[in-house]
């Protein structure tokens, strides 16, 4: 599964949390984006000893951690549930004081996002079995809305602006609600509809350089646009058109990190009618101009 994202390579950060931030009831302890594969550089920096592990020994954390696998597949094992396979589109929850281990399939590129957190809210979700060590996997597929939540929190963790913990806690609460709900929907929706959804994402991705109408995708799938829109939103949380625009904007963010790529070229390569149209859409979606976004990230 391919993704277009803001963070193109492995990065992570572990936080020192104040007493006041802990009193809020939900707080972030770490966040990161991991890419592993033959053509990717080794990680910069080191994880603390409390978070490193080998497959032979596994590890035990003192926090909750959410891992969203967006590329690749692998094996996960924990004390409560034993061993099972994980694949792109799975969110795995790690629990405090719960032994676990996992490893990627070496034949594929592994890409995941993770958020570590603690607080009374998470403890309450576990006590009421919304989060359960015996069922740590949530299958949600590739969901741009969920990915955006991970990206927002990762950005906040990197900059640590005043009050970021409280704001990030709110986003994390939304993320948890979205993951829980999507997993329930996936359990009730049939395989045929899921295959259509996955195929639609592939069609959108292949045509990211075009001005593709959602109606054309529905036609290619052999269903009505109204049904396609309903199913697509149930799986992704976005309308097909909004998803396609978000896909383009996510790709544009990654391209803006390359200093030698002109904004006009980005607009052309992503199928916008003009660079003015691209800049208007980008600012509406992101909240800042493309130029300001580039300056903030590169400096």
C-alpha positions as CSV (number, residue, x, y, z in Angstrom):
1,X,0.0,0.0,0.0
2,X,1.5,3.4,-1.0
3,X,0.9,6.5,0.9
4,X,1.6,10.2,0.4
5,X,2.6,11.9,3.6
6,X,4.2,14.9,5.2
7,X,7.0,12.9,6.8
8,X,9.1,11.1,4.2
9,X,11.6,9.2,6.4
10,X,12.0,7.7,9.9
11,X,11.7,10.2,12.8
12,X,10.6,10.0,16.4
13,X,10.7,11.9,19.6
14,X,10.3,11.0,23.3
15,X,8.9,13.6,25.6
16,X,9.4,14.8,29.2
17,X,5.9,15.3,30.6
18,X,5.2,17.8,33.4
19,X,3.1,17.1,36.4
20,X,0.5,19.6,35.2
21,X,0.2,17.9,31.8
22,X,-0.3,14.5,33.5
23,X,-3.2,16.0,35.6
24,X,-5.0,16.7,32.3
25,X,-5.9,13.0,32.2
26,X,-4.4,12.2,28.8
27,X,-0.9,13.0,27.6
28,X,1.5,12.0,24.9
29,X,4.8,10.3,25.8
30,X,6.3,9.8,22.3
31,X,5.4,9.8,18.6
32,X,7.2,8.7,15.5
33,X,7.2,7.5,11.9
34,X,9.2,4.4,11.0
35,X,10.3,3.2,7.6
36,X,12.4,0.0,7.3
37,X,13.5,-1.6,4.1
38,X,16.5,-2.3,1.9
39,X,16.5,1.2,0.3
40,X,16.0,3.3,3.4
41,X,18.7,4.8,5.5
42,X,19.2,3.7,9.1
43,X,17.2,5.7,11.8
44,X,18.8,8.9,13.0
45,X,19.2,9.0,16.7
46,X,18.4,6.2,19.2
47,X,15.3,5.1,21.0
48,X,15.7,5.0,24.8
49,X,16.6,1.7,26.3
50,X,13.0,1.4,27.8
51,X,11.7,1.2,24.2
52,X,14.3,-0.9,22.4
53,X,13.8,-4.7,22.0
54,X,14.9,-7.8,20.1
55,X,12.6,-10.4,18.7
56,X,14.2,-13.0,21.1
57,X,13.4,-11.0,24.3
58,X,10.5,-8.7,23.4
59,X,9.7,-5.8,25.7
60,X,7.3,-4.4,28.3
61,X,6.3,-0.7,28.2
62,X,5.0,1.5,31.0
63,X,2.5,3.2,28.6
64,X,-0.1,2.6,25.9
65,X,1.1,2.8,22.3
66,X,-0.8,2.9,19.1
67,X,0.9,1.6,16.0
68,X,-0.6,2.2,12.6
69,X,0.9,0.1,9.9
70,X,0.5,1.7,6.5
71,X,2.9,-0.4,4.4
72,X,4.1,-3.9,4.7
73,X,3.2,-6.8,6.9
74,X,4.7,-8.7,9.8
75,X,4.1,-10.8,13.0
76,X,2.9,-9.6,16.4
77,X,2.9,-11.5,19.6
78,X,1.8,-10.6,23.2
79,X,1.3,-12.4,26.5
80,X,-2.5,-12.1,26.4
81,X,-3.3,-13.0,22.8
82,X,-0.3,-15.0,21.4
83,X,1.0,-14.7,17.9
84,X,-0.8,-13.4,14.8
85,X,-0.1,-11.7,11.5
86,X,-0.5,-8.0,11.0
87,X,-0.7,-6.1,7.7
88,X,-1.1,-2.7,6.2
89,X,-4.3,-1.1,7.4
90,X,-4.0,-2.6,11.0
91,X,-3.8,-0.5,14.1
92,X,-2.2,-2.4,17.0
93,X,-2.5,-1.2,20.6
94,X,0.3,-2.0,23.1
95,X,-0.6,-2.0,26.7
96,X,1.3,-1.0,29.9
97,X,3.1,-3.9,31.6
98,X,2.1,-6.3,28.8
99,X,4.9,-8.3,27.3
100,X,4.9,-8.1,23.5
101,X,7.1,-8.3,20.4
102,X,6.7,-7.8,16.7
103,X,8.8,-7.9,13.5
104,X,8.4,-6.9,9.9
105,X,8.4,-9.2,6.9
106,X,11.9,-8.6,5.6
107,X,10.8,-9.0,2.0
108,X,8.6,-5.8,2.2
109,X,9.0,-2.2,3.1
110,X,7.6,-1.6,6.6
111,X,6.1,1.8,7.3
112,X,4.3,2.7,10.5
113,X,3.3,5.6,12.7
114,X,3.2,5.3,16.4
115,X,2.0,7.4,19.4
116,X,2.8,6.6,23.0
117,X,0.4,7.9,25.6
118,X,-0.9,7.5,29.2
119,X,-3.7,8.9,31.4
120,X,-7.0,8.1,33.1
121,X,-8.9,8.2,29.8
122,X,-6.9,5.2,28.4
123,X,-7.1,3.4,31.7
124,X,-10.9,3.9,31.7
125,X,-11.1,2.6,28.0
126,X,-9.2,-0.5,29.1
127,X,-11.3,-1.1,32.2
128,X,-14.5,-0.9,30.1
129,X,-13.1,-3.2,27.4
130,X,-13.0,-0.6,24.6
131,X,-9.3,-1.4,24.6
132,X,-8.5,-5.0,25.4
133,X,-5.1,-6.7,25.6
134,X,-6.9,-9.8,24.3
135,X,-8.0,-8.0,21.2
136,X,-5.1,-5.5,20.4
137,X,-5.7,-5.3,16.6
138,X,-8.1,-2.9,14.9
139,X,-8.5,-3.4,11.2
140,X,-9.4,-0.1,9.5
141,X,-7.7,-0.2,6.1
142,X,-5.9,2.8,4.8
143,X,-7.8,5.8,6.2
144,X,-6.6,9.3,5.3
145,X,-8.4,10.9,8.3
146,X,-6.7,8.6,10.8
147,X,-3.3,9.2,9.1
148,X,-3.9,12.9,9.3
149,X,-4.4,12.6,13.1
150,X,-1.1,10.8,13.4
151,X,0.6,13.4,11.3
152,X,-0.9,16.3,13.3
153,X,0.3,14.8,16.6
154,X,3.8,14.1,15.2
155,X,4.1,17.7,14.1
156,X,3.0,19.0,17.5
157,X,5.5,16.7,19.3
158,X,8.3,17.9,17.0
159,X,7.7,21.6,17.7
160,X,6.4,21.4,21.3
161,X,4.6,24.7,21.2
162,X,2.8,26.0,24.3
163,X,-0.2,23.9,25.2
164,X,0.6,21.3,22.6
165,X,0.0,18.4,25.1
166,X,-3.7,19.4,25.7
167,X,-4.4,20.0,22.0
168,X,-2.7,16.7,21.0
169,X,-4.7,14.9,23.7
170,X,-7.9,16.1,22.1
171,X,-6.7,14.8,18.7
172,X,-5.7,11.5,20.2
173,X,-9.2,11.1,21.7
174,X,-10.7,11.7,18.2
175,X,-8.2,9.2,16.7
176,X,-9.2,6.5,19.2
177,X,-12.9,7.1,18.5
178,X,-12.3,6.9,14.7
179,X,-10.2,3.7,14.9
180,X,-12.8,2.0,17.2
181,X,-15.7,3.0,14.9
182,X,-14.0,2.1,11.7
183,X,-13.1,-1.3,13.0
184,X,-16.7,-1.9,13.9
185,X,-17.8,-0.8,10.4
186,X,-15.2,-3.1,8.8
187,X,-16.6,-6.0,10.7
188,X,-20.1,-5.4,9.4
189,X,-19.3,-4.5,5.8
190,X,-18.9,-7.3,3.3
191,X,-15.7,-8.3,1.6
192,X,-17.0,-7.3,-1.8
193,X,-17.5,-3.7,-0.7
194,X,-14.1,-3.7,1.0
195,X,-12.5,-4.8,-2.3
196,X,-14.2,-2.1,-4.2
197,X,-13.0,0.5,-1.6
198,X,-9.4,-0.8,-1.9
199,X,-9.6,-0.7,-5.7
200,X,-11.0,2.8,-5.7
201,X,-7.9,4.0,-3.6
202,X,-5.6,2.4,-6.2
203,X,-7.4,4.1,-9.0
204,X,-7.2,7.5,-7.2
205,X,-3.5,7.0,-6.5
206,X,-2.7,6.0,-10.1
207,X,-4.5,9.1,-11.3
208,X,-3.1,11.6,-8.8
209,X,-1.6,13.6,-11.7
210,X,-5.0,14.0,-13.3
211,X,-8.2,15.9,-12.6
212,X,-10.2,12.7,-12.0
213,X,-13.9,12.9,-11.2
214,X,-15.3,10.5,-8.6
215,X,-18.1,9.7,-11.0
216,X,-15.5,8.2,-13.4
217,X,-14.2,6.0,-10.6
218,X,-17.7,4.7,-9.8
219,X,-18.2,3.9,-13.5
220,X,-14.9,2.0,-13.6
221,X,-16.1,0.0,-10.5
222,X,-19.4,-0.7,-12.2
223,X,-21.6,0.9,-9.5
224,X,-23.7,4.0,-9.2
225,X,-22.0,7.2,-7.9
226,X,-24.5,7.5,-5.0
227,X,-23.6,3.9,-3.8
228,X,-19.9,4.5,-4.4
229,X,-19.9,7.7,-2.4
230,X,-21.8,6.1,0.5
231,X,-19.5,3.0,0.7
232,X,-16.3,5.1,0.3
233,X,-17.3,7.5,3.1
234,X,-18.2,4.5,5.4
235,X,-14.7,3.1,5.0
236,X,-12.6,6.3,4.9
237,X,-14.5,9.0,6.7
238,X,-14.2,11.2,3.5
239,X,-16.2,11.7,0.4
240,X,-14.4,10.4,-2.7
241,X,-13.7,13.9,-4.0
242,X,-12.4,15.1,-0.6
243,X,-10.2,12.0,-0.3
244,X,-8.7,12.7,-3.8
245,X,-8.0,16.3,-2.9
246,X,-6.4,15.3,0.4
247,X,-4.3,12.7,-1.4
248,X,-3.1,15.5,-3.8
249,X,-2.4,17.8,-0.9
250,X,-0.5,15.1,1.1
251,X,1.7,14.5,-2.0
252,X,2.1,18.3,-2.5
253,X,3.4,18.6,1.1
254,X,6.1,15.9,0.5
255,X,7.1,17.7,-2.8
256,X,7.3,21.0,-1.1
257,X,10.1,19.6,1.1
258,X,12.2,19.4,-2.0
259,X,13.7,22.9,-2.4
260,X,14.3,22.6,-6.2
261,X,10.7,21.8,-7.1
262,X,8.7,24.9,-8.0
263,X,5.2,25.4,-6.8
264,X,4.1,25.8,-10.4
265,X,5.6,22.4,-11.3
266,X,3.8,20.8,-8.3
267,X,0.5,22.2,-9.5
268,X,1.1,20.8,-13.0
269,X,2.3,17.4,-11.8
270,X,-0.8,17.0,-9.6
271,X,-3.3,17.9,-12.2
272,X,-4.5,21.3,-11.0
273,X,-5.7,23.7,-13.7
274,X,-3.2,26.4,-12.6
275,X,-0.7,27.2,-9.9
276,X,-3.2,29.8,-8.6
277,X,-5.9,27.1,-8.2
278,X,-3.4,24.8,-6.5
279,X,-2.4,27.6,-4.0
280,X,-6.0,28.4,-3.3
281,X,-6.9,24.8,-2.5
282,X,-3.7,24.2,-0.5
283,X,-4.2,27.2,1.7
284,X,-7.9,26.3,2.3
285,X,-6.9,22.7,3.3
286,X,-3.7,23.3,5.2
287,X,-4.4,26.8,6.7
288,X,-1.2,28.3,5.3
289,X,0.1,29.1,1.8
290,X,2.3,26.6,0.0
291,X,5.3,29.0,0.3
292,X,4.8,29.4,4.0
293,X,4.4,25.7,4.5
294,X,7.7,25.1,2.7
295,X,9.5,27.8,4.7
296,X,8.3,26.4,8.1
297,X,9.4,22.9,7.3
298,X,12.7,23.6,5.6
299,X,14.1,26.2,8.0
